[in-house]
C-alpha cells in the first residue's frame, strides 16, 4: 500500500534530485540549441572540408546510444587527461547528442525558405551571415520551435541515464532510498509524477515561445517581402 507518511518523508530528497535533472536537461538543451545551429550551418557550407566532417560526426552520434557516449566521456577520456565532473559530463553528453538531432531540425527549417528570400537578401547587398540573421533564420524559426521543444522533453526523460555515471539525479536517488528502506513504491511513483510535471510545464513554455516567435517570424516575413 502507498504510505503517504513515508512519501512525504522522502519527497524533499527527490525534489532536490529533480533540480539536478532540470539543471542537466536545461543546460544540455541550451548547448544543443547552439551546437545544433552551428552543425546545421556547417552542413550547408559550400566548403566540403567543413560540411563532410560535420555530416560524418552527426551520423556517428545519431547511430550510437547516448549511454555509450556517456561511458566514453566519463570513463575513457580521463585516461587521456580529460577529466570532467559527472554532472558536467552528463550535460556535455546530452548537449552534443541532441545537437545532432536539432541540427536536422534547423536544416529542415532553413531549407524550407524559398530561394526568392535569398535573392532578396542578395539584392539588398546583405552578407551571407546577415542574410541568415535578418532574413532566413527569423522565418525558419516558427516551424521548428515545436520539434525543438519535443527534444527538450525527450532530454528530461533521458536524464535517468546520468545515474550510470554517478550523477545524483532522480533515478539514482530513488534507487538509494529504495535500497535503504526496501520500499520502492513511493519513490518510484513520486519520480513518475515529477517527470510528468516537468514535461507538462515544458510543453506549456514551448507553446508560449512558439506563439511569441511565430508573430516575430511573420513580421520578418512581411518585412522581407
N, CA and C atoms as a LAMMPS dump frame, in Angstrom:
ITEM: TIMESTEP
0
ITEM: NUMBER OF ATOMS
675
ITEM: BOX BOUNDS ff ff ff
-5.0000000000000000e+02 5.0000000000000000e+02
-5.0000000000000000e+02 5.0000000000000000e+02
-5.0000000000000000e+02 5.0000000000000000e+02
ITEM: ATOMS id mol type element x y z
1 1 1 N 0.837 -1.207 0
2 1 2 C 0 0 0
3 1 3 C 0.87 1.254 0
4 2 1 N 0.402 2.272 -0.675
5 2 2 C 1.145 3.536 -0.742
6 2 3 C 1.106 4.22 0.628
7 3 1 N 2.275 4.498 1.184
8 3 2 C 2.384 5.11 2.507
9 3 3 C 2.648 6.606 2.341
10 4 1 N 1.639 7.415 2.615
11 4 2 C 1.768 8.859 2.404
12 4 3 C 2.792 9.483 3.35
13 5 1 N 2.849 8.957 4.571
14 5 2 C 3.82 9.498 5.539
15 5 3 C 5.245 9.29 5.048
16 6 1 N 5.511 8.092 4.547
17 6 2 C 6.851 7.812 4.026
18 6 3 C 7.115 8.622 2.756
19 7 1 N 6.087 8.788 1.929
20 7 2 C 6.238 9.58 0.702
21 7 3 C 6.612 11.03 1.02
22 8 1 N 5.953 11.601 2.013
23 8 2 C 6.258 12.982 2.408
24 8 3 C 7.667 13.082 2.994
25 9 1 N 8.105 12.003 3.634
26 9 2 C 9.45 11.996 4.242
27 9 3 C 10.54 12.011 3.17
28 10 1 N 10.347 11.246 2.089
29 10 2 C 11.4 11.14 1.065
30 10 3 C 11.246 12.202 -0.026
31 11 1 N 10.125 12.9 -0.035
32 11 2 C 9.892 13.868 -1.115
33 11 3 C 10.968 14.956 -1.212
34 12 1 N 11.428 15.542 -0.075
35 12 2 C 12.468 16.584 -0.199
36 12 3 C 13.727 16.098 -0.915
37 13 1 N 14.147 14.861 -0.62
38 13 2 C 15.334 14.318 -1.288
39 13 3 C 15.102 14.185 -2.795
40 14 1 N 13.909 13.727 -3.164
41 14 2 C 13.594 13.557 -4.584
42 14 3 C 13.428 14.902 -5.275
43 15 1 N 12.875 15.875 -4.557
44 15 2 C 12.736 17.213 -5.147
45 15 3 C 14.106 17.824 -5.413
46 16 1 N 15.043 17.58 -4.482
47 16 2 C 16.41 18.066 -4.666
48 16 3 C 17.047 17.403 -5.892
49 17 1 N 16.796 16.109 -6.066
50 17 2 C 17.321 15.396 -7.233
51 17 3 C 16.659 15.89 -8.518
52 18 1 N 15.381 16.297 -8.41
53 18 2 C 14.691 16.827 -9.593
54 18 3 C 15.346 18.117 -10.075
55 19 1 N 15.834 18.911 -9.126
56 19 2 C 16.533 20.144 -9.503
57 19 3 C 17.779 19.807 -10.329
58 20 1 N 18.493 18.765 -9.917
59 20 2 C 19.681 18.342 -10.673
60 20 3 C 19.284 17.913 -12.084
61 21 1 N 18.177 17.17 -12.179
62 21 2 C 17.709 16.719 -13.501
63 21 3 C 17.336 17.91 -14.38
64 22 1 N 16.665 18.902 -13.773
65 22 2 C 16.268 20.092 -14.538
66 22 3 C 17.508 20.856 -14.995
67 23 1 N 18.474 21.012 -14.097
68 23 2 C 19.712 21.709 -14.459
69 23 3 C 20.399 21.009 -15.628
70 24 1 N 20.502 19.685 -15.546
71 24 2 C 21.173 18.926 -16.605
72 24 3 C 20.426 19.056 -17.929
73 25 1 N 19.097 18.945 -17.871
74 25 2 C 18.309 18.986 -19.107
75 25 3 C 18.335 20.383 -19.738
76 26 1 N 18.155 21.418 -18.924
77 26 2 C 18.11 22.776 -19.466
78 26 3 C 19.479 23.187 -20.017
79 27 1 N 20.537 22.91 -19.227
80 27 2 C 21.882 23.261 -19.703
81 27 3 C 22.229 22.466 -20.962
82 28 1 N 21.891 21.184 -20.969
83 28 2 C 22.153 20.366 -22.15
84 28 3 C 21.363 20.845 -23.355
85 29 1 N 20.129 21.285 -23.112
86 29 2 C 19.29 21.758 -24.22
87 29 3 C 19.839 23.06 -24.818
88 30 1 N 20.28 23.973 -23.935
89 30 2 C 20.864 25.225 -24.446
90 30 3 C 22.109 24.935 -25.28
91 31 1 N 22.933 23.996 -24.787
92 31 2 C 24.118 23.604 -25.564
93 31 3 C 23.702 22.985 -26.903
94 32 1 N 22.664 22.161 -26.872
95 32 2 C 22.186 21.519 -28.103
96 32 3 C 21.652 22.545 -29.096
97 33 1 N 20.986 23.594 -28.591
98 33 2 C 20.457 24.627 -29.486
99 33 3 C 21.587 25.345 -30.23
100 34 1 N 22.632 25.71 -29.477
101 34 2 C 23.749 26.452 -30.083
102 34 3 C 24.547 25.551 -31.029
103 35 1 N 24.923 24.367 -30.511
104 35 2 C 25.714 23.452 -31.343
105 35 3 C 24.921 22.978 -32.56
106 36 1 N 23.636 22.728 -32.357
107 36 2 C 22.809 22.247 -33.462
108 36 3 C 22.751 23.251 -34.599
109 37 1 N 22.617 24.539 -34.251
110 37 2 C 22.601 25.566 -35.293
111 37 3 C 23.953 25.639 -36.004
112 38 1 N 25.025 25.537 -35.216
113 38 2 C 26.363 25.556 -35.824
114 38 3 C 26.548 24.364 -36.766
115 39 1 N 26.104 23.19 -36.326
116 39 2 C 26.202 21.995 -37.171
117 39 3 C 25.388 22.163 -38.458
118 40 1 N 24.174 22.716 -38.318
119 40 2 C 23.303 22.874 -39.494
120 40 3 C 23.932 23.834 -40.504
121 41 1 N 24.48 24.943 -40.01
122 41 2 C 25.116 25.907 -40.924
123 41 3 C 26.363 25.295 -41.546
124 42 1 N 27.103 24.503 -40.751
125 42 2 C 28.313 23.857 -41.29
126 42 3 C 27.95 22.859 -42.393
127 43 1 N 26.858 22.124 -42.185
128 43 2 C 26.437 21.151 -43.205
129 43 3 C 26.013 21.832 -44.501
130 44 1 N 25.545 23.081 -44.396
131 44 2 C 25.116 23.815 -45.593
132 44 3 C 26.271 24.572 -46.242
133 45 1 N 27.452 24.473 -45.63
134 45 2 C 28.6 25.183 -46.183
135 45 3 C 28.974 24.624 -47.563
136 46 1 N 29.407 25.515 -48.432
137 46 2 C 29.857 25.08 -49.759
138 46 3 C 31.262 24.49 -49.7
139 47 1 N 31.927 24.64 -48.561
140 47 2 C 33.26 24.056 -48.372
141 47 3 C 33.098 22.625 -47.852
142 48 1 N 33.477 21.655 -48.664
143 48 2 C 33.306 20.26 -48.256
144 48 3 C 34.179 19.889 -47.063
145 49 1 N 35.307 20.584 -46.935
146 49 2 C 36.201 20.269 -45.824
147 49 3 C 35.534 20.579 -44.476
148 50 1 N 34.503 21.427 -44.512
149 50 2 C 33.723 21.721 -43.296
150 50 3 C 32.48 20.841 -43.242
151 51 1 N 31.78 20.739 -44.358
152 51 2 C 30.486 20.04 -44.374
153 51 3 C 30.625 18.535 -44.13
154 52 1 N 31.605 17.907 -44.747
155 52 2 C 31.712 16.447 -44.655
156 52 3 C 32.036 15.942 -43.245
157 53 1 N 33.057 16.502 -42.568
158 53 2 C 33.326 16.002 -41.203
159 53 3 C 32.127 16.177 -40.274
160 54 1 N 31.417 17.293 -40.408
161 54 2 C 30.243 17.514 -39.563
162 54 3 C 29.159 16.491 -39.88
163 55 1 N 28.971 16.205 -41.162
164 55 2 C 27.966 15.207 -41.563
165 55 3 C 28.303 13.83 -40.994
166 56 1 N 29.58 13.467 -41.08
167 56 2 C 30.009 12.156 -40.543
168 56 3 C 29.839 12.12 -39.029
169 57 1 N 30.199 13.211 -38.362
170 57 2 C 30.075 13.259 -36.897
171 57 3 C 28.613 13.131 -36.472
172 58 1 N 27.722 13.843 -37.16
173 58 2 C 26.295 13.763 -36.828
174 58 3 C 25.778 12.336 -37.03
175 59 1 N 26.156 11.722 -38.123
176 59 2 C 25.71 10.343 -38.386
177 59 3 C 26.236 9.385 -37.324
178 60 1 N 27.486 9.594 -36.911
179 60 2 C 28.085 8.722 -35.894
180 60 3 C 27.354 8.854 -34.56
181 61 1 N 27.147 10.089 -34.129
182 61 2 C 26.498 10.309 -32.826
183 61 3 C 25.059 9.804 -32.839
184 62 1 N 24.341 10.058 -33.941
185 62 2 C 22.942 9.609 -34.024
186 62 3 C 22.83 8.092 -34.087
187 63 1 N 23.907 7.431 -34.483
188 63 2 C 23.873 5.972 -34.649
189 63 3 C 24.389 5.22 -33.438
190 64 1 N 24.805 5.938 -32.416
191 64 2 C 25.313 5.269 -31.218
192 64 3 C 24.468 5.69 -30.009
193 65 1 N 24.297 4.771 -29.045
194 65 2 C 23.441 5.084 -27.883
195 65 3 C 24.056 6.185 -27.01
196 66 1 N 23.19 6.957 -26.412
197 66 2 C 23.636 8.015 -25.501
198 66 3 C 24.403 7.419 -24.322
199 67 1 N 23.986 6.238 -23.872
200 67 2 C 24.659 5.61 -22.728
201 67 3 C 26.119 5.301 -23.057
202 68 1 N 26.365 4.825 -24.27
203 68 2 C 27.743 4.534 -24.68
204 68 3 C 28.569 5.821 -24.705
205 69 1 N 27.964 6.892 -25.191
206 69 2 C 28.675 8.179 -25.24
207 69 3 C 28.983 8.681 -23.831
208 70 1 N 28.039 8.489 -22.909
209 70 2 C 28.277 8.881 -21.521
210 70 3 C 29.445 8.096 -20.928
211 71 1 N 29.45 6.799 -21.145
212 71 2 C 30.538 5.961 -20.626
213 71 3 C 31.874 6.384 -21.228
214 72 1 N 31.876 6.672 -22.532
215 72 2 C 33.121 7.05 -23.197
216 72 3 C 33.668 8.35 -22.586
217 73 1 N 32.793 9.326 -22.439
218 73 2 C 33.249 10.626 -21.923
219 73 3 C 33.697 10.533 -20.469
220 74 1 N 32.994 9.733 -19.663
221 74 2 C 33.262 9.719 -18.226
222 74 3 C 34.38 8.752 -17.843
223 75 1 N 34.478 7.611 -18.551
224 75 2 C 35.442 6.599 -18.145
225 75 3 C 36.677 6.52 -19.046
226 76 1 N 36.546 6.925 -20.311
227 76 2 C 37.675 6.786 -21.244
228 76 3 C 38.509 8.061 -21.304
229 77 1 N 37.849 9.207 -21.402
230 77 2 C 38.61 10.455 -21.55
231 77 3 C 39.585 10.72 -20.406
232 78 1 N 39.254 10.386 -19.128
233 78 2 C 40.244 10.602 -18.065
234 78 3 C 41.563 9.878 -18.31
235 79 1 N 41.523 8.772 -19.056
236 79 2 C 42.771 8.062 -19.361
237 79 3 C 43.682 8.903 -20.255
238 80 1 N 43.109 9.907 -20.902
239 80 2 C 43.88 10.783 -21.782
240 80 3 C 43.983 12.196 -21.203
241 81 1 N 43.787 12.302 -19.898
242 81 2 C 43.989 13.566 -19.203
243 81 3 C 42.83 14.528 -19.229
244 82 1 N 41.658 14.089 -19.699
245 82 2 C 40.475 14.964 -19.723
246 82 3 C 39.459 14.41 -18.73
247 83 1 N 39.424 15.01 -17.558
248 83 2 C 38.525 14.529 -16.507
249 83 3 C 37.53 15.629 -16.148
250 84 1 N 36.267 15.347 -16.34
251 84 2 C 35.198 16.287 -16.015
252 84 3 C 34.356 15.706 -14.88
253 85 1 N 33.666 16.58 -14.158
254 85 2 C 32.768 16.071 -13.115
255 85 3 C 31.636 15.29 -13.775
256 86 1 N 30.95 14.484 -12.966
257 86 2 C 29.879 13.651 -13.518
258 86 3 C 28.769 14.508 -14.128
259 87 1 N 28.377 15.57 -13.418
260 87 2 C 27.286 16.402 -13.938
261 87 3 C 27.711 17.137 -15.21
262 88 1 N 28.931 17.666 -15.224
263 88 2 C 29.415 18.351 -16.429
264 88 3 C 29.475 17.394 -17.611
265 89 1 N 29.947 16.172 -17.332
266 89 2 C 29.992 15.164 -18.401
267 89 3 C 28.585 14.872 -18.92
268 90 1 N 27.637 14.754 -17.997
269 90 2 C 26.259 14.473 -18.408
270 90 3 C 25.679 15.587 -19.257
271 91 1 N 25.902 16.832 -18.83
272 91 2 C 25.386 17.973 -19.601
273 91 3 C 26.019 18.011 -20.979
274 92 1 N 27.324 17.805 -21.032
275 92 2 C 28.029 17.838 -22.32
276 92 3 C 27.528 16.72 -23.242
277 93 1 N 27.371 15.531 -22.678
278 93 2 C 26.911 14.399 -23.495
279 93 3 C 25.492 14.645 -24.019
280 94 1 N 24.607 15.117 -23.14
281 94 2 C 23.24 15.417 -23.581
282 94 3 C 23.248 16.501 -24.661
283 95 1 N 24.057 17.543 -24.439
284 95 2 C 24.093 18.654 -25.392
285 95 3 C 24.584 18.228 -26.764
286 96 1 N 25.688 17.49 -26.798
287 96 2 C 26.24 17.067 -28.086
288 96 3 C 25.322 16.058 -28.769
289 97 1 N 24.795 15.111 -27.975
290 97 2 C 23.914 14.082 -28.549
291 97 3 C 22.69 14.726 -29.212
292 98 1 N 22.047 15.616 -28.477
293 98 2 C 20.827 16.214 -29.03
294 98 3 C 21.121 17.318 -30.038
295 99 1 N 22.332 17.858 -30.031
296 99 2 C 22.708 18.832 -31.061
297 99 3 C 22.652 18.184 -32.446
298 100 1 N 22.978 16.895 -32.484
299 100 2 C 22.966 16.195 -33.768
300 100 3 C 21.532 15.979 -34.266
301 101 1 N 20.584 15.975 -33.351
302 101 2 C 19.179 15.893 -33.765
303 101 3 C 18.619 17.275 -34.08
304 102 1 N 18.946 18.249 -33.235
305 102 2 C 18.431 19.6 -33.501
306 102 3 C 19.029 20.169 -34.796
307 103 1 N 20.239 19.713 -35.148
308 103 2 C 20.848 20.174 -36.402
309 103 3 C 19.969 19.819 -37.591
310 104 1 N 19.359 18.632 -37.539
311 104 2 C 18.477 18.215 -38.631
312 104 3 C 17.201 19.056 -38.661
313 105 1 N 16.735 19.423 -37.469
314 105 2 C 15.545 20.284 -37.395
315 105 3 C 15.863 21.657 -37.975
316 106 1 N 17.011 22.214 -37.566
317 106 2 C 17.422 23.506 -38.115
318 106 3 C 17.559 23.423 -39.636
319 107 1 N 18.202 22.343 -40.095
320 107 2 C 18.444 22.201 -41.539
321 107 3 C 17.127 22.163 -42.312
322 108 1 N 16.162 21.41 -41.778
323 108 2 C 14.858 21.339 -42.443
324 108 3 C 14.2 22.726 -42.485
325 109 1 N 14.323 23.461 -41.385
326 109 2 C 13.732 24.803 -41.347
327 109 3 C 14.405 25.746 -42.325
328 110 1 N 15.726 25.693 -42.382
329 110 2 C 16.453 26.583 -43.293
330 110 3 C 16.145 26.25 -44.748
331 111 1 N 16.046 24.959 -45.041
332 111 2 C 15.797 24.562 -46.423
333 111 3 C 14.352 24.809 -46.859
334 112 1 N 13.484 25.092 -45.883
335 112 2 C 12.09 25.381 -46.238
336 112 3 C 11.912 26.819 -46.741
337 113 1 N 12.941 27.646 -46.553
338 113 2 C 12.858 29.038 -47.003
339 113 3 C 13.121 29.094 -48.507
340 114 1 N 12.238 29.748 -49.214
341 114 2 C 12.331 29.792 -50.671
342 114 3 C 13.571 30.522 -51.183
343 115 1 N 13.999 30.161 -52.387
344 115 2 C 15.187 30.778 -52.979
345 115 3 C 14.977 32.284 -53.173
346 116 1 N 13.72 32.678 -53.338
347 116 2 C 13.431 34.095 -53.539
348 116 3 C 13.873 34.956 -52.362
349 117 1 N 13.799 34.378 -51.164
350 117 2 C 14.239 35.127 -49.985
351 117 3 C 15.747 35.36 -50.009
352 118 1 N 16.489 34.355 -50.488
353 118 2 C 17.941 34.526 -50.645
354 118 3 C 18.224 35.589 -51.702
355 119 1 N 17.49 35.533 -52.802
356 119 2 C 17.683 36.529 -53.866
357 119 3 C 17.394 37.937 -53.349
358 120 1 N 16.352 38.047 -52.507
359 120 2 C 16.019 39.357 -51.946
360 120 3 C 17.144 39.864 -51.054
361 121 1 N 17.721 38.936 -50.256
362 121 2 C 18.826 39.328 -49.37
363 121 3 C 20.044 39.777 -50.179
364 122 1 N 20.313 39.065 -51.28
365 122 2 C 21.449 39.434 -52.131
366 122 3 C 21.213 40.796 -52.774
367 123 1 N 19.958 41.015 -53.193
368 123 2 C 19.643 42.299 -53.837
369 123 3 C 19.785 43.464 -52.865
370 124 1 N 19.65 43.176 -51.567
371 124 2 C 19.842 44.205 -50.532
372 124 3 C 21.304 44.331 -50.12
373 125 1 N 22.17 43.575 -50.802
374 125 2 C 23.613 43.598 -50.54
375 125 3 C 23.948 43.125 -49.127
376 126 1 N 23.162 42.177 -48.631
377 126 2 C 23.45 41.611 -47.313
378 126 3 C 24.512 40.53 -47.46
379 127 1 N 25.401 40.474 -46.486
380 127 2 C 26.371 39.381 -46.469
381 127 3 C 25.633 38.078 -46.16
382 128 1 N 26.315 36.932 -46.348
383 128 2 C 25.653 35.646 -46.076
384 128 3 C 25.231 35.556 -44.613
385 129 1 N 26.099 36.031 -43.695
386 129 2 C 25.779 35.991 -42.275
387 129 3 C 24.554 36.859 -41.969
388 130 1 N 24.543 38.089 -42.525
389 130 2 C 23.409 38.983 -42.277
390 130 3 C 22.128 38.475 -42.931
391 131 1 N 22.28 37.791 -44.06
392 131 2 C 21.105 37.193 -44.698
393 131 3 C 20.49 36.132 -43.783
394 132 1 N 21.364 35.296 -43.162
395 132 2 C 20.877 34.313 -42.199
396 132 3 C 20.217 35.017 -41.009
397 133 1 N 20.916 36.059 -40.521
398 133 2 C 20.497 36.712 -39.272
399 133 3 C 19.188 37.481 -39.411
400 134 1 N 19.051 38.23 -40.509
401 134 2 C 17.906 39.133 -40.616
402 134 3 C 16.764 38.587 -41.479
403 135 1 N 17.056 37.657 -42.37
404 135 2 C 16.023 37.216 -43.325
405 135 3 C 15.672 35.736 -43.143
406 136 1 N 16.681 34.87 -43.181
407 136 2 C 16.408 33.432 -43.252
408 136 3 C 16.009 32.852 -41.894
409 137 1 N 16.858 33.051 -40.878
410 137 2 C 16.593 32.422 -39.57
411 137 3 C 15.281 32.907 -38.943
412 138 1 N 14.964 34.217 -38.964
413 138 2 C 13.674 34.633 -38.379
414 138 3 C 12.471 33.944 -39.02
415 139 1 N 12.559 33.63 -40.307
416 139 2 C 11.443 32.944 -40.972
417 139 3 C 11.473 31.441 -40.723
418 140 1 N 12.686 30.911 -40.503
419 140 2 C 12.799 29.46 -40.305
420 140 3 C 12.437 29.049 -38.878
421 141 1 N 12.512 29.983 -37.93
422 141 2 C 12.303 29.625 -36.523
423 141 3 C 10.884 29.139 -36.182
424 142 1 N 9.823 29.846 -36.607
425 142 2 C 8.479 29.425 -36.148
426 142 3 C 8.152 27.958 -36.359
427 143 1 N 8.398 27.377 -37.542
428 143 2 C 8.008 25.968 -37.701
429 143 3 C 8.896 24.975 -36.957
430 144 1 N 10.057 25.421 -36.467
431 144 2 C 10.954 24.451 -35.823
432 144 3 C 10.908 24.526 -34.301
433 145 1 N 10.161 25.494 -33.758
434 145 2 C 10.107 25.62 -32.298
435 145 3 C 9.497 24.37 -31.665
436 146 1 N 8.395 23.9 -32.209
437 146 2 C 7.741 22.715 -31.632
438 146 3 C 8.638 21.472 -31.684
439 147 1 N 9.272 21.153 -32.84
440 147 2 C 10.181 19.991 -32.844
441 147 3 C 11.344 20.15 -31.874
442 148 1 N 11.88 21.378 -31.758
443 148 2 C 12.963 21.589 -30.801
444 148 3 C 12.464 21.378 -29.374
445 149 1 N 11.25 21.846 -29.12
446 149 2 C 10.682 21.656 -27.784
447 149 3 C 10.482 20.19 -27.445
448 150 1 N 10.131 19.398 -28.436
449 150 2 C 9.982 17.96 -28.196
450 150 3 C 11.296 17.34 -27.726
451 151 1 N 12.395 17.857 -28.259
452 151 2 C 13.698 17.324 -27.839
453 151 3 C 14.018 17.733 -26.402
454 152 1 N 13.533 18.899 -25.965
455 152 2 C 13.728 19.282 -24.566
456 152 3 C 13.012 18.295 -23.646
457 153 1 N 11.777 17.955 -23.998
458 153 2 C 11.028 16.988 -23.185
459 153 3 C 11.711 15.617 -23.219
460 154 1 N 12.184 15.24 -24.415
461 154 2 C 12.891 13.962 -24.527
462 154 3 C 14.155 13.968 -23.67
463 155 1 N 14.807 15.13 -23.61
464 155 2 C 16.032 15.224 -22.83
465 155 3 C 15.743 15.048 -21.341
466 156 1 N 14.629 15.608 -20.876
467 156 2 C 14.232 15.403 -19.48
468 156 3 C 14.114 13.905 -19.192
469 157 1 N 13.506 13.193 -20.128
470 157 2 C 13.27 11.765 -19.901
471 157 3 C 14.533 10.93 -20.043
472 158 1 N 15.589 11.519 -20.609
473 158 2 C 16.869 10.814 -20.741
474 158 3 C 17.772 11.033 -19.529
475 159 1 N 17.436 12.006 -18.668
476 159 2 C 18.329 12.3 -17.544
477 159 3 C 18.565 11.115 -16.599
478 160 1 N 17.621 10.145 -16.459
479 160 2 C 17.948 8.987 -15.607
480 160 3 C 19.193 8.23 -16.072
481 161 1 N 19.557 8.37 -17.352
482 161 2 C 20.778 7.709 -17.827
483 161 3 C 22.025 8.267 -17.133
484 162 1 N 21.924 9.496 -16.63
485 162 2 C 23.087 10.094 -15.975
486 162 3 C 23.443 9.374 -14.683
487 163 1 N 22.504 8.593 -14.16
488 163 2 C 22.822 7.826 -12.95
489 163 3 C 23.925 6.803 -13.225
490 164 1 N 24.084 6.428 -14.495
491 164 2 C 25.128 5.457 -14.854
492 164 3 C 26.526 6.014 -14.632
493 165 1 N 26.643 7.343 -14.57
494 165 2 C 27.957 7.945 -14.303
495 165 3 C 27.934 8.679 -12.961
496 166 1 N 27.066 8.212 -12.067
497 166 2 C 27.008 8.627 -10.655
498 166 3 C 26.415 10.018 -10.421
499 167 1 N 25.711 10.577 -11.388
500 167 2 C 25.018 11.849 -11.136
501 167 3 C 23.822 11.549 -10.234
502 168 1 N 23.688 12.324 -9.167
503 168 2 C 22.598 12.087 -8.213
504 168 3 C 21.308 12.727 -8.708
505 169 1 N 20.801 12.183 -9.797
506 169 2 C 19.523 12.696 -10.309
507 169 3 C 18.388 11.853 -9.724
508 170 1 N 17.213 11.952 -10.3
509 170 2 C 16.034 11.33 -9.704
510 170 3 C 16.134 9.808 -9.563
511 171 1 N 16.54 9.138 -10.627
512 171 2 C 16.516 7.679 -10.598
513 171 3 C 17.5 7.116 -9.585
514 172 1 N 18.711 7.684 -9.572
515 172 2 C 19.706 7.177 -8.613
516 172 3 C 19.254 7.443 -7.183
517 173 1 N 18.692 8.627 -6.936
518 173 2 C 18.213 8.941 -5.594
519 173 3 C 17.099 7.986 -5.178
520 174 1 N 16.182 7.706 -6.104
521 174 2 C 15.086 6.78 -5.792
522 174 3 C 15.612 5.376 -5.508
523 175 1 N 16.627 4.945 -6.255
524 175 2 C 17.202 3.608 -6.037
525 175 3 C 17.881 3.529 -4.676
526 176 1 N 18.585 4.597 -4.297
527 176 2 C 19.256 4.599 -2.991
528 176 3 C 18.224 4.57 -1.859
529 177 1 N 17.194 5.416 -2.006
530 177 2 C 16.134 5.435 -0.983
531 177 3 C 15.479 4.055 -0.877
532 178 1 N 15.206 3.458 -2.032
533 178 2 C 14.553 2.151 -2.03
534 178 3 C 15.43 1.061 -1.434
535 179 1 N 16.732 1.112 -1.714
536 179 2 C 17.637 0.079 -1.2
537 179 3 C 17.822 0.195 0.309
538 180 1 N 17.663 1.403 0.833
539 180 2 C 17.834 1.585 2.28
540 180 3 C 16.581 1.189 3.06
541 181 1 N 15.421 1.399 2.451
542 181 2 C 14.172 1.154 3.187
543 181 3 C 13.416 -0.07 2.671
544 182 1 N 13.88 -0.614 1.531
545 182 2 C 13.188 -1.726 0.866
546 182 3 C 11.758 -1.344 0.47
547 183 1 N 11.554 -0.053 0.225
548 183 2 C 10.254 0.423 -0.276
549 183 3 C 10.521 1.226 -1.55
550 184 1 N 10.055 0.698 -2.658
551 184 2 C 10.287 1.365 -3.952
552 184 3 C 9.013 2.042 -4.477
553 185 1 N 7.86 1.63 -3.963
554 185 2 C 6.599 2.145 -4.494
555 185 3 C 6.532 3.676 -4.398
556 186 1 N 6.822 4.21 -3.234
557 186 2 C 6.671 5.662 -3.043
558 186 3 C 7.69 6.461 -3.869
559 187 1 N 9.02 6.139 -3.757
560 187 2 C 9.974 6.957 -4.526
561 187 3 C 9.79 6.852 -6.039
562 188 1 N 9.504 5.644 -6.545
563 188 2 C 9.339 5.494 -7.986
564 188 3 C 8.069 6.21 -8.46
565 189 1 N 7.009 6.144 -7.654
566 189 2 C 5.771 6.851 -8.009
567 189 3 C 5.993 8.362 -8.029
568 190 1 N 6.731 8.849 -7.025
569 190 2 C 6.98 10.293 -6.954
570 190 3 C 7.798 10.767 -8.152
571 191 1 N 8.83 10.006 -8.543
572 191 2 C 9.635 10.485 -9.683
573 191 3 C 8.814 10.439 -10.983
574 192 1 N 7.871 9.484 -11.065
575 192 2 C 6.992 9.484 -12.238
576 192 3 C 6.14 10.744 -12.298
577 193 1 N 5.614 11.135 -11.124
578 193 2 C 4.796 12.358 -11.058
579 193 3 C 5.656 13.588 -11.36
580 194 1 N 6.885 13.604 -10.834
581 194 2 C 7.765 14.755 -11.086
582 194 3 C 8.118 14.872 -12.569
583 195 1 N 8.376 13.747 -13.219
584 195 2 C 8.669 13.797 -14.663
585 195 3 C 7.448 14.283 -15.442
586 196 1 N 6.264 13.827 -15.026
587 196 2 C 5.046 14.294 -15.689
588 196 3 C 4.898 15.802 -15.532
589 197 1 N 5.141 16.298 -14.316
590 197 2 C 5.017 17.735 -14.066
591 197 3 C 6.027 18.524 -14.911
592 198 1 N 7.263 18.025 -14.978
593 198 2 C 8.284 18.729 -15.761
594 198 3 C 7.927 18.734 -17.246
595 199 1 N 7.381 17.634 -17.728
596 199 2 C 7.021 17.563 -19.146
597 199 3 C 5.873 18.515 -19.47
598 200 1 N 4.879 18.558 -18.577
599 200 2 C 3.724 19.439 -18.813
600 200 3 C 4.152 20.899 -18.787
601 201 1 N 4.97 21.26 -17.795
602 201 2 C 5.444 22.648 -17.701
603 201 3 C 6.278 23.011 -18.933
604 202 1 N 7.132 22.084 -19.357
605 202 2 C 7.96 22.334 -20.547
606 202 3 C 7.084 22.555 -21.772
607 203 1 N 6.048 21.732 -21.924
608 203 2 C 5.156 21.87 -23.074
609 203 3 C 4.453 23.222 -23.069
610 204 1 N 4.063 23.685 -21.877
611 204 2 C 3.403 24.992 -21.776
612 204 3 C 4.359 26.117 -22.169
613 205 1 N 5.602 26.019 -21.698
614 205 2 C 6.597 27.046 -22.038
615 205 3 C 6.872 27.051 -23.544
616 206 1 N 6.963 25.858 -24.112
617 206 2 C 7.233 25.76 -25.558
618 206 3 C 6.106 26.377 -26.373
619 207 1 N 4.865 26.114 -25.956
620 207 2 C 3.726 26.691 -26.69
621 207 3 C 3.739 28.21 -26.607
622 208 1 N 4.115 28.738 -25.426
623 208 2 C 4.177 30.199 -25.274
624 208 3 C 5.279 30.786 -26.174
625 209 1 N 6.435 30.123 -26.193
626 209 2 C 7.537 30.593 -27.046
627 209 3 C 7.154 30.491 -28.515
628 210 1 N 6.475 29.39 -28.859
629 210 2 C 6.058 29.178 -30.249
630 210 3 C 5.128 30.298 -30.709
631 211 1 N 4.2 30.697 -29.825
632 211 2 C 3.271 31.774 -30.182
633 211 3 C 4.011 33.093 -30.343
634 212 1 N 4.98 33.351 -29.449
635 212 2 C 5.713 34.625 -29.492
636 212 3 C 6.609 34.698 -30.731
637 213 1 N 7.367 33.615 -30.974
638 213 2 C 8.271 33.599 -32.125
639 213 3 C 7.484 33.564 -33.423
640 214 1 N 6.322 32.922 -33.401
641 214 2 C 5.502 32.875 -34.601
642 214 3 C 5.123 34.263 -35.081
643 215 1 N 4.798 35.152 -34.131
644 215 2 C 4.446 36.521 -34.502
645 215 3 C 5.649 37.255 -35.069
646 216 1 N 6.823 37.066 -34.433
647 216 2 C 8.024 37.74 -34.925
648 216 3 C 8.426 37.218 -36.301
649 217 1 N 8.273 35.872 -36.478
650 217 2 C 8.62 35.299 -37.766
651 217 3 C 7.739 35.828 -38.874
652 218 1 N 6.448 36.005 -38.551
653 218 2 C 5.532 36.558 -39.547
654 218 3 C 5.912 37.999 -39.888
655 219 1 N 6.306 38.768 -38.855
656 219 2 C 6.73 40.143 -39.109
657 219 3 C 7.968 40.169 -39.999
658 220 1 N 8.927 39.265 -39.719
659 220 2 C 10.147 39.208 -40.534
660 220 3 C 9.815 38.844 -41.973
661 221 1 N 8.836 37.933 -42.142
662 221 2 C 8.443 37.516 -43.481
663 221 3 C 7.835 38.688 -44.249
664 222 1 N 6.972 39.45 -43.545
665 222 2 C 6.33 40.593 -44.192
666 222 3 C 7.363 41.632 -44.599
667 223 1 N 8.345 41.896 -43.685
668 223 2 C 9.396 42.869 -43.996
669 223 3 C 10.227 42.404 -45.189
670 224 1 N 10.578 41.079 -45.186
671 224 2 C 11.394 40.552 -46.28
672 224 3 C 10.668 40.607 -47.61
673 225 1 N 9.332 40.448 -47.559
674 225 2 C 8.56 40.522 -48.795
675 225 3 C 8.519 41.937 -49.326
